[in-house]
Amino acid sequence: MSAHPDKWPAGTPCWVDMMVPDVARSQAFYRAVLGWDFSEPVAEFGGYSNASANGQLAAGLSPQMEGMDGAPVAWMTYLATDDIDATHERVTGNGGQVIAPPMQVGEMGSMACYTDPTGAAFGVWQAGQHTGFNAVDEPGTVAWDDVMSTDYDAARRFYAAVFGYTYQDLDMGGMKYAMFSVAGGQREAGGIGEGAGAGGSAWNVAFTVADVDAAVDTIGEAGGTVVDAPSDFQYGRILSATGPDGERFQLVSPQKKDEQAAGEQVGAQTADA
């Protein structure tokens, strides 16, 4: 899959963004590593800017809000919804906690942010003019999103109840991991796994690059750190890294994989963090 100009089926990871203390520094880092171009910041939306890869919307960056000095920096994954108010009721009715209640974002759409019952933060996006990613699986765009949880069974129940996920269990050598699918989706939408890093349960994102090995030096020179060196998996190469503010992400290449292989290896690296 590559270009995707339409809105995503409900429950699908459809967008990632991040609030950072130094926007110019983060833009320089991701421009170097992923080749992103950035739109002009929109004052109405707190200085938010969209990142594009080869002309396709890929992610968002914005300055941290006042009072967030020293707060951890992390990529936020947004899950698509067709009815944000109904999703809000299902989230809160199934043990999720509200970070930011549903709000209109001009003509772009509507958003809300939550934590699941195991502590993983995620967003919800109801598309207006902004439908989320315009492409995936191309250099500079998202390859895979998954949630790694301290309580796999509780997380699995929560996302099934709220978003209707169905699961395909994978053999991970004793670690629980599954791909999830959504109604109307044309492929597996993401993954859910057992285990979490030092920060606890979290959603994680992997981006596609043409050459993982070539990205190693670029990451260091641009101010990031390679956490897990490039390694082979069935359909290519993968590494784990942090950006200039400690935010975790993975890089995957080349795009000669099926979603199962990507999900297995991304989940394994995240669990080892």
Secondary structure in CASP SS format (residue, H / E / C, confidence):
PFRMAT SS
TARGET T0000
AUTHOR 0000-0000-0000
METHOD secondary structure of the structure
MODEL  1
M C 1.00
S C 1.00
A E 1.00
H C 1.00
P C 1.00
D C 1.00
K C 1.00
W C 1.00
P C 1.00
A C 1.00
G C 1.00
T C 1.00
P E 1.00
C E 1.00
W E 1.00
V E 1.00
D E 1.00
M E 1.00
M E 1.00
V E 1.00
P C 1.00
D C 1.00
V H 1.00
A H 1.00
R H 1.00
S H 1.00
Q H 1.00
A H 1.00
F H 1.00
Y H 1.00
R H 1.00
A H 1.00
V H 1.00
L H 1.00
G C 1.00
W C 1.00
D E 1.00
F E 1.00
S C 1.00
E C 1.00
P C 1.00
V E 1.00
A H 1.00
E H 1.00
F H 1.00
G C 1.00
G C 1.00
Y E 1.00
S E 1.00
N E 1.00
A E 1.00
S E 1.00
A E 1.00
N C 1.00
G C 1.00
Q E 1.00
L E 1.00
A E 1.00
A E 1.00
G E 1.00
L E 1.00
S E 1.00
P E 1.00
Q C 1.00
M C 1.00
E C 1.00
G C 1.00
M C 1.00
D C 1.00
G C 1.00
A C 1.00
P C 1.00
V C 1.00
A C 1.00
W C 1.00
M E 1.00
T E 1.00
Y E 1.00
L E 1.00
A E 1.00
T C 1.00
D C 1.00
D C 1.00
I H 1.00
D H 1.00
A H 1.00
T H 1.00
H H 1.00
E H 1.00
R H 1.00
V H 1.00
T H 1.00
G H 1.00
N C 1.00
G C 1.00
G C 1.00
Q E 1.00
V E 1.00
I E 1.00
A E 1.00
P E 1.00
P E 1.00
M E 1.00
Q E 1.00
V E 1.00
G C 1.00
E C 1.00
M C 1.00
G E 1.00
S E 1.00
M E 1.00
A E 1.00
C E 1.00
Y E 1.00
T E 1.00
D C 1.00
P C 1.00
T C 1.00
G C 1.00
A C 1.00
A E 1.00
F E 1.00
G E 1.00
V E 1.00
W E 1.00
Q E 1.00
A E 1.00
G C 1.00
Q C 1.00
H C 1.00
T C 1.00
G C 1.00
F C 1.00
N C 1.00
A E 1.00
V C 1.00
D C 1.00
E C 1.00
P C 1.00
G C 1.00
T C 1.00
V E 1.00
A E 1.00
W E 1.00
D E 1.00
D E 1.00
V E 1.00
M E 1.00
S E 1.00
T C 1.00
D C 1.00
Y H 1.00
D H 1.00
A H 1.00
A H 1.00
R H 1.00
R H 1.00
F H 1.00
Y H 1.00
A H 1.00
A H 1.00
V H 1.00
F H 1.00
G C 1.00
Y C 1.00
T E 1.00
Y E 1.00
Q E 1.00
D E 1.00
L C 1.00
D C 1.00
M C 1.00
G C 1.00
G C 1.00
M C 1.00
K C 1.00
Y E 1.00
A E 1.00
M E 1.00
F E 1.00
S E 1.00
V C 1.00
A C 1.00
G C 1.00
G C 1.00
Q C 1.00
R C 1.00
E C 1.00
A C 1.00
G E 1.00
G E 1.00
I E 1.00
G E 1.00
E E 1.00
G C 1.00
A C 1.00
G E 1.00
A C 1.00
G C 1.00
G E 1.00
S C 1.00
A E 1.00
W E 1.00
N E 1.00
V E 1.00
A E 1.00
F E 1.00
T E 1.00
V C 1.00
A C 1.00
D C 1.00
V H 1.00
D H 1.00
A H 1.00
A H 1.00
V H 1.00
D H 1.00
T H 1.00
I H 1.00
G H 1.00
E H 1.00
A H 1.00
G C 1.00
G C 1.00
T E 1.00
V E 1.00
V E 1.00
D E 1.00
A E 1.00
P E 1.00
S E 1.00
D E 1.00
F E 1.00
Q C 1.00
Y C 1.00
G E 1.00
R E 1.00
I E 1.00
L E 1.00
S E 1.00
A E 1.00
T E 1.00
G C 1.00
P C 1.00
D C 1.00
G C 1.00
E C 1.00
R E 1.00
F E 1.00
Q E 1.00
L E 1.00
V E 1.00
S E 1.00
P C 1.00
Q C 1.00
K C 1.00
K C 1.00
D C 1.00
E H 1.00
Q H 1.00
A H 1.00
A H 1.00
G H 1.00
E H 1.00
Q H 1.00
V H 1.00
G H 1.00
A H 1.00
Q H 1.00
T H 1.00
A H 1.00
D H 1.00
A C 1.00
END
